[in-house]
Amino acid sequence: MRSVLGSGETATAPESHREPDDGLRLEGLTVRYGGTTALSDVDLHVPRGQVLAVLGPSGCGKTTLLRSVAGLERPSEGRIAFDGVELSEVPVHRRGFGMVFQEGQLFGHRDVAGNVDFALRMRSVGRSERRDTVTRLLELVGLGGYQDRRVTELSGGQAQRVALARALAADPRLLLLDEPLSGLDRRLRERLAVDLARVLDRNRMTGVLVTHDHDEAFTLADRTAVLVAGRIEQLDTPWRLWHRPATEEVARFLGCGTVLPGHAEDETIRCELGTVPRPADCPSGTVRIGLRAAGLRAAPAGEEAPIGQPRAVVRERVHRQDHVRLTVTVPDAPGLAPLEAVTSLDDVPHLDEEVTLTLEPSGTALITET
Ligand SMILES: Nc1ncnc2c1ncn2[C@@H]1O[C@H](COP(=O)(O)OP(=O)(O)OP(=O)(O)O)[C@@H](O)[C@H]1O
């Protein structure tokens, strides 16, 4: 890891003593609270210089995973190691990890500089070096000149930036981020995610980010693990998670409201609502197709609609920025739950109007595990 604070400041062992890909390793990590199993047999590796996002629905065990790595939770089974050193007997303050939580938890009685300076004083950094470092870190998080501001007068986004600067001031060998942006409004979250991604990347930080927001995970992390009910369902790149979810749970969590059985043969995959091209990596035979709203395009059913094209009836419609999102039902397939579809702003069908449906491959996901 390249130190945020310059050379010679990291708490890690010398480069020559470590494996090239060392970093954080979890092996068979299981955490139980009484009768509740919050994490079950989790294996993970985050090589140094990489950021891993842990994504999943509420209650799936994300915070438990982060707290276990931090040393705030004792595993029931399994092993946590950093740079080859097993951590079970290493207390929280000796792990050298930095943490940023949803609520930044700043010291309300200190100003901005005082909050960041605190972490430097804990490391016994000299006074003049501390002043320079505070200035540099505040500039890094986009708060240059905010030294004397009271933290009680900051916006939520500014407070999170100070929390990040304070975490970086501790020069952590691993940064643990627990929903660091979730208290903020959408636009600010996106801005801060981009800034945070830049800080993590420029400093080659090793990190674990916990979030329930896939955009945030994909923006900030090299790889993402999807956790469902305490188990890792898939650890992959954003493209594969989005287009090749390993399980129906992952597909549904990543926005596929409908999952249909399909049959792959020759050049196409056929399902109840039509066909999509068969990708080269798709085996022949039974597969499943996940449909996001953008995977179904609806158009008013004119007289010329081709025979055989599925017809549906509009039940709900919501205007989005550049399209209209519909909920439709398919009278010929009464077993099919209501579907989400999109239509353009040019020709918006009315409620109860008949529409034709076309599959849009870019809005579909392919599940090949059966
Ligand atoms: N201290 C505790 N005592 C008992 N059960 C707990 C405790 N902490 C968490 N749990 C349970 O463990 C499971 C995982 O909780 P955890 O907070 O890790 O999930 P999460 O994915 O972070 O959820 P959220 O996104 O809502 O914060 C849940 O069923 C939760 O109720």
Ligand as a Chemical Component Dictionary entry (heavy atoms), coordinates in Angstrom:
data_LIG
# 
_chem_comp.id                   LIG 
_chem_comp.type                 NON-POLYMER 
_chem_comp.pdbx_formal_charge   0 
_chem_comp.three_letter_code    LIG 
# 
loop_
_chem_comp_atom.comp_id 
_chem_comp_atom.atom_id 
_chem_comp_atom.alt_atom_id 
_chem_comp_atom.type_symbol 
_chem_comp_atom.charge 
_chem_comp_atom.model_Cartn_x 
_chem_comp_atom.model_Cartn_y 
_chem_comp_atom.model_Cartn_z 
_chem_comp_atom.pdbx_ordinal 
LIG N1  N1  N 0 -25.794 -8.035  18.431 1  
LIG C1  C1  C 0 -26.674 -8.845  17.825 2  
LIG N2  N2  N 0 -27.416 -9.713  18.520 3  
LIG C2  C2  C 0 -28.284 -10.547 17.913 4  
LIG N3  N3  N 0 -28.484 -10.587 16.577 5  
LIG C3  C3  C 0 -27.780 -9.746  15.826 6  
LIG C4  C4  C 0 -26.837 -8.828  16.396 7  
LIG N4  N4  N 0 -26.281 -8.104  15.377 8  
LIG C5  C5  C 0 -26.852 -8.558  14.242 9  
LIG N5  N5  N 0 -27.741 -9.534  14.498 10 
LIG C6  C6  C 0 -28.523 -10.295 13.501 11 
LIG O1  O1  O 0 -27.603 -10.835 12.572 12 
LIG C7  C7  C 0 -28.102 -10.715 11.234 13 
LIG C8  C8  C 0 -27.141 -9.891  10.386 14 
LIG O2  O2  O 0 -27.122 -8.566  10.865 15 
LIG P1  P1  P 0 -26.222 -7.437  10.211 16 
LIG O3  O3  O 0 -26.402 -6.171  11.004 17 
LIG O4  O4  O 0 -24.839 -7.934  10.058 18 
LIG O5  O5  O 0 -26.890 -7.285  8.770  19 
LIG P2  P2  P 0 -26.711 -6.131  7.665  20 
LIG O6  O6  O 0 -26.616 -6.830  6.368  21 
LIG O7  O7  O 0 -25.583 -5.234  8.053  22 
LIG O8  O8  O 0 -28.090 -5.359  7.789  23 
LIG P3  P3  P 0 -28.436 -3.803  7.451  24 
LIG O9  O9  O 0 -28.161 -3.608  5.995  25 
LIG O10 O10 O 0 -29.886 -3.715  7.790  26 
LIG O11 O11 O 0 -27.561 -2.975  8.350  27 
LIG C9  C9  C 0 -29.488 -10.116 11.365 28 
LIG O12 O12 O 0 -30.415 -11.173 11.399 29 
LIG C10 C10 C 0 -29.449 -9.394  12.686 30 
LIG O13 O13 O 0 -30.737 -9.326  13.245 31 
# 
loop_
_chem_comp_bond.comp_id 
_chem_comp_bond.atom_id_1 
_chem_comp_bond.atom_id_2 
_chem_comp_bond.value_order 
_chem_comp_bond.pdbx_ordinal 
LIG N1  C1  SING 1  
LIG C1  N2  SING 2  
LIG C1  C4  DOUB 3  
LIG N2  C2  DOUB 4  
LIG C2  N3  SING 5  
LIG N3  C3  DOUB 6  
LIG C3  C4  SING 7  
LIG C3  N5  SING 8  
LIG C4  N4  SING 9  
LIG N4  C5  DOUB 10 
LIG C5  N5  SING 11 
LIG N5  C6  SING 12 
LIG C6  O1  SING 13 
LIG C6  C10 SING 14 
LIG O1  C7  SING 15 
LIG C7  C8  SING 16 
LIG C7  C9  SING 17 
LIG C8  O2  SING 18 
LIG O2  P1  SING 19 
LIG P1  O3  DOUB 20 
LIG P1  O4  SING 21 
LIG P1  O5  SING 22 
LIG O5  P2  SING 23 
LIG P2  O6  DOUB 24 
LIG P2  O7  SING 25 
LIG P2  O8  SING 26 
LIG O8  P3  SING 27 
LIG P3  O9  DOUB 28 
LIG P3  O10 SING 29 
LIG P3  O11 SING 30 
LIG C9  O12 SING 31 
LIG C9  C10 SING 32 
LIG C10 O13 SING 33 
# 
